[in-house]
């Protein structure tokens, strides 16, 4: 349900118990696999009060109703499972590796057909929508950081009878609300910015249509891709500081992008102007990029992103990464540390590249 207060206020207050005497300020962790009969839950696979608190908070931030899943990929899989046999999915050529691999697996087994597009080419995406059942978008894309015109594409997709999904992991609901731009489904890897501390595996789906919510919940109940109670509690706890973390990390990212663009070892800087992910292409290629990622002391060489700590990795080290991603591209997930310390560490690592 939409909450018209400031997103910063919603992040702090949504999903809490009522303000009544002796109620706790935080929703407790409910460790229960089964519930007394007669209500809506009955069994631990169908719901949990701790999940519900997380779902209320995220739904309020995105302007819809949320469902929590065991991981971001579990959420992705549940959405893709709705696509009919042999139907077409339009998706970004550059996207989260797990999404691309799931699409490739489904296509290889004859379940769906896939058309991969450059989401920044709005005309091409609109043309691809015409015979699609589902249009999957990332904006910014991972790791190329391309931006999609979500509103225009969503309108074209609806006119063609297709549903639109937006992975909003990079932007977060603080910087972009896809449901307001016409998307039908929003997907999150809550492992990343929502939880924010590199200690949770969790996914989420947010929708505005109650009927679609029921269908997706039915799939979650049947498949069993449900979150752990402790993980849901940690993610909700992380969301309480989402606005502060995003504000600081985004300011750091913008400043680092500016400085990196002036360093002679960097051939290209990709930064869309918002968010806390910066991708750079090291001018001398893959080996130099590997030396860079192994030469930092403060920045951690690790995959994933969105934590309070800064991490970096060369994306083409993963065999599933598209060949259209440059060999020397390094994705930086900028954290909330002091920007001068972050820059000093990057600069010394770049300066050691022969």
C-alpha positions in Angstrom: 0.0 0.0 0.0 1.3 3.5 -0.9 2.6 5.6 1.9 2.7 9.4 1.1 5.2 10.3 3.8 8.8 11.0 2.9 10.6 7.9 1.9 13.1 8.5 4.7 10.3 8.5 7.2 8.7 5.4 5.6 12.0 3.5 5.8 12.2 4.1 9.5 8.6 3.6 10.5 6.8 1.2 8.1 6.3 -2.4 9.2 6.4 -1.7 13.0 4.0 -2.9 15.6 1.1 -0.5 16.7 1.9 2.3 19.1 0.2 0.8 22.0 1.3 0.3 25.6 3.8 -2.4 26.1 4.1 -3.2 22.4 7.7 -3.6 21.2 9.2 -0.9 18.9 10.4 -3.6 16.6 8.6 -6.6 15.2 9.9 -9.7 17.0 11.5 -12.7 15.3 8.8 -15.3 15.1 10.5 -18.7 15.0 7.6 -21.0 14.1 7.1 -23.6 11.5 3.4 -24.0 12.2 0.6 -21.9 13.6 -2.7 -22.7 15.5 -5.4 -23.6 13.0 -8.2 -21.3 12.0 -6.3 -18.3 10.6 -4.6 -17.3 7.3 -1.2 -18.7 8.1 -1.7 -22.3 9.4 1.8 -23.4 8.2 5.2 -21.7 8.1 5.5 -21.8 4.3 2.4 -19.6 3.9 3.4 -16.6 6.1 5.2 -15.3 9.1 4.8 -12.1 11.1 8.4 -11.2 10.6 8.2 -11.6 6.9 5.0 -9.5 6.9 6.8 -6.6 8.7 9.5 -6.6 6.0 6.9 -6.9 3.2 4.9 -4.0 4.7 7.9 -1.7 4.8 9.1 -2.5 1.3 5.6 -2.3 -0.1 5.2 1.1 1.4 8.5 2.3 -0.1 7.7 1.0 -3.6 4.0 1.9 -3.6 2.6 -1.6 -3.8 2.4 -4.9 -2.0 5.5 -7.0 -1.4 6.4 -10.7 -1.1 9.7 -11.9 0.4 11.6 -14.8 -1.1 14.6 -16.9 -0.1 16.9 -15.0 -2.6 16.8 -12.6 -5.4 17.0 -15.4 -7.9 14.1 -17.2 -6.2 12.1 -14.0 -6.9 13.3 -13.9 -10.5 12.5 -17.6 -11.0 8.9 -17.1 -9.6 8.2 -14.3 -12.0 9.6 -16.1 -15.1 7.6 -19.2 -14.1 4.5 -17.2 -15.0 5.5 -17.0 -18.7 3.5 -19.4 -20.8 5.1 -22.3 -22.8 6.9 -21.0 -25.8 6.1 -17.3 -25.1 8.6 -14.6 -25.7 10.6 -12.6 -23.0 12.3 -9.4 -23.9 15.3 -8.8 -21.6 18.5 -6.7 -21.4 21.6 -8.0 -23.1 23.4 -6.6 -20.0 21.8 -7.6 -16.8 22.2 -9.5 -13.5 24.2 -12.6 -14.4 21.7 -14.9 -12.6 18.7 -13.5 -14.6 20.6 -13.9 -17.9 21.5 -17.5 -17.0 17.9 -18.3 -16.0 16.6 -17.0 -19.3 19.2 -19.0 -21.2 18.3 -22.1 -19.3 14.6 -21.7 -19.9 15.2 -21.1 -23.6 17.6 -24.1 -23.9 14.8 -26.3 -22.5 12.3 -25.0 -25.0 10.2 -23.2 -22.3 10.4 -19.7 -23.6 12.0 -17.7 -26.4 14.2 -14.7 -25.5 15.1 -11.5 -27.3 18.0 -9.6 -25.7 18.0 -5.9 -26.3 20.0 -2.8 -25.5 17.6 -1.1 -23.0 19.0 2.3 -23.8 17.8 2.0 -27.4 14.1 2.8 -26.6 12.9 2.3 -30.2 14.5 -1.2 -30.4 12.9 -2.2 -27.1 9.5 -0.9 -28.1 9.7 -2.8 -31.4 10.6 -6.0 -29.5 7.6 -5.6 -27.3 5.1 -6.3 -30.0 5.0 -10.1 -29.8 6.3 -10.4 -26.2 4.5 -11.8 -23.1 7.0 -10.3 -20.7 9.4 -7.4 -20.9 12.2 -7.5 -18.3 14.1 -4.3 -17.6 17.0 -3.2 -15.5 17.8 0.5 -15.1 20.6 1.0 -14.5 21.8 -2.3 -16.0 24.3 -4.5 -14.3 27.2 -3.9 -14.9 27.1 -1.6 -17.9 24.9 1.0 -16.2 22.7 1.8 -19.1 19.4 3.6 -18.5 16.0 2.5 -19.8 13.1 4.8 -20.5 10.8 2.7 -18.3 7.7 4.8 -18.8 7.8 4.8 -22.6 8.6 1.1 -22.7 6.0 0.2 -20.2 3.3 2.0 -22.2 4.3 0.2 -25.4 4.4 -3.2 -23.6 1.0 -2.7 -22.2 -0.4 -1.7 -25.6 1.1 -5.0 -26.9 -0.4 -7.0 -24.1 2.9 -7.7 -22.3 3.7 -7.4 -18.7 6.7 -5.3 -17.5 9.1 -6.3 -14.8 11.8 -3.9 -13.5 14.7 -5.1 -11.4 15.1 -2.1 -9.1 18.0 -3.5 -7.0 20.5 -0.8 -8.2 18.3 2.2 -7.9 16.3 1.2 -4.8 12.8 2.7 -4.2 14.5 5.8 -2.9 15.7 6.8 -6.3 13.2 5.2 -8.7 9.6 3.8 -8.3 8.9 1.6 -11.4 5.3 0.9 -10.4 4.6 4.7 -10.8 6.2 4.5 -14.2 3.9 1.8 -15.5 5.7 -1.4 -14.5 3.6 -4.4 -13.3 6.2 -6.1 -11.1 9.3 -4.8 -9.3 12.0 -7.3 -8.3 14.7 -6.8 -5.7 17.7 -8.7 -4.6 17.2 -7.6 -1.0 20.7 -9.0 -0.3 22.0 -5.8 -1.7 21.0 -2.2 -0.7 17.8 -3.1 1.2 19.6 -5.2 3.7 22.8 -3.4 3.2 25.3 -5.2 5.4 26.5 -8.2 3.3 25.0 -10.7 5.7 21.6 -11.6 4.2 20.3 -13.7 1.2 16.8 -12.4 0.5 14.7 -11.5 -2.5 11.4 -9.6 -3.0 8.7 -8.9 -5.5 6.4 -5.9 -5.3 3.2 -5.5 -7.3 0.2 -3.1 -7.4 -2.4 -5.5 -8.6 -4.0 -7.6 -5.8 -4.9 -10.4 -8.2 -1.3 -10.7 -9.5 -0.1 -10.6 -5.9 -2.3 -13.6 -5.1 -1.0 -15.5 -8.1 2.6 -14.8 -7.1 2.0 -15.8 -3.5 0.4 -19.0 -4.7 3.6 -19.8 -6.6 5.7 -19.0 -3.6 3.6 -21.2 -1.4 3.7 -24.1 -3.8 7.4 -23.9 -4.7 8.5 -23.1 -1.1 11.0 -20.4 -2.0 10.3 -18.7 1.3 12.7 -16.5 3.3 14.3 -17.4 6.7 12.7 -15.5 9.6 16.1 -14.2 10.8 17.0 -13.0 7.3 13.7 -11.1 7.0 14.3 -9.5 10.3 17.9 -8.5 9.4 16.7 -7.1 6.1 14.1 -5.0 7.8 16.6 -3.8 10.3 18.9 -2.8 7.4 16.1 -0.9 5.7 15.8 1.5 8.7 19.0 3.2 7.5 18.5 2.8 3.8 18.0 6.5 3.1 21.2 7.4 5.0 23.3 4.7 3.4 22.1 5.6 -0.1 22.6 9.3 0.4 26.2 8.8 1.6 27.2 6.1 -0.9 25.7 8.1 -3.8 27.7 11.2 -2.8 30.8 9.1 -2.6 30.2 7.5 -6.0 29.7 10.8 -7.8 32.9 12.2 -6.4 34.9 9.0 -7.2 33.5 8.9 -10.7 34.7 12.5 -11.3 38.2 11.6 -10.1 38.5 8.3 -11.9 37.6 10.0 -15.2 40.8 12.1 -14.8 43.2 9.1 -14.0 45.3 8.0 -17.0 44.9 4.3 -16.2 41.1 4.6 -16.8 39.9 4.5 -20.3 36.2 4.9 -19.6 33.9 5.7 -16.6 30.3 4.7 -16.6 28.1 6.4 -14.0 24.5 7.3 -14.8 24.4 10.3 -12.4 22.6 8.5 -9.5 23.1 5.5 -7.3 26.3 4.1 -5.8 27.6 1.8 -8.6 30.4 3.0 -10.8 31.9 0.9 -13.6 35.3 1.7 -15.1 37.2 0.3 -18.0 40.9 -0.1 -17.3 42.7 1.1 -20.4 45.2 -1.7 -20.6 42.7 -4.5 -20.5 42.0 -7.6 -18.4 45.4 -8.2 -16.8 45.7 -4.5 -15.7 42.1 -4.7 -14.4 43.0 -7.8 -12.3 46.1 -6.1 -10.9 43.8 -3.1 -10.0 41.3 -5.3 -8.2 44.0 -7.1 -6.3 46.0 -4.0 -5.5 43.5 -2.3 -3.1 43.7 -2.6 0.7 40.5 -0.9 1.8 38.3 -1.9 -1.1 37.4 -5.6 -1.0 37.8 -7.8 -4.0 34.4 -9.5 -3.9 31.2 -10.1 -5.9 27.8 -8.8 -5.0 27.2 -5.2 -4.0 25.2 -2.7 -2.0 26.8 -3.2 1.4 28.2 -0.5 3.7 31.7 -1.5 2.7 33.2 -0.8 -0.8 33.8 -3.7 -3.1 35.1 -4.1 -6.6 35.5 -6.9 -9.2 36.3 -7.4 -12.9 33.0 -8.7 -14.2 34.4 -10.8 -17.2 36.1 -13.1 -14.7 32.6 -14.8 -14.6 32.2 -17.0 -17.7 28.5 -16.1 -18.0 29.2 -12.4 -18.5 28.3 -11.2 -22.0 31.2 -10.7 -24.4 29.9 -7.2 -25.1 31.1 -6.2 -21.6 34.7 -5.1 -22.0 37.4 -7.4 -20.6 38.8 -4.5 -18.5 35.5 -3.4 -17.0 35.6 -3.2 -13.2 32.4 -2.7 -11.3 32.7 -0.7 -8.1 30.1 -0.8 -5.4 30.8 2.3 -3.4 30.2 2.1 0.3 29.7 4.7 3.1 33.4 5.1 4.1 35.2 8.4 4.0 35.6 9.4 0.4 39.2 10.5 0.8 40.2 7.1 2.1 38.3 5.4 -0.7 40.1 7.5 -3.3 43.5 7.1 -1.8 43.2 3.4 -2.0 41.9 3.4 -5.6 44.6 5.8 -6.7 47.5 3.9 -5.2 46.2 0.6 -6.8 45.9 2.3 -10.2 49.3 3.9 -9.9 50.9 0.5 -9.5 49.7 -0.7 -12.9 52.7 -1.0 -15.2 
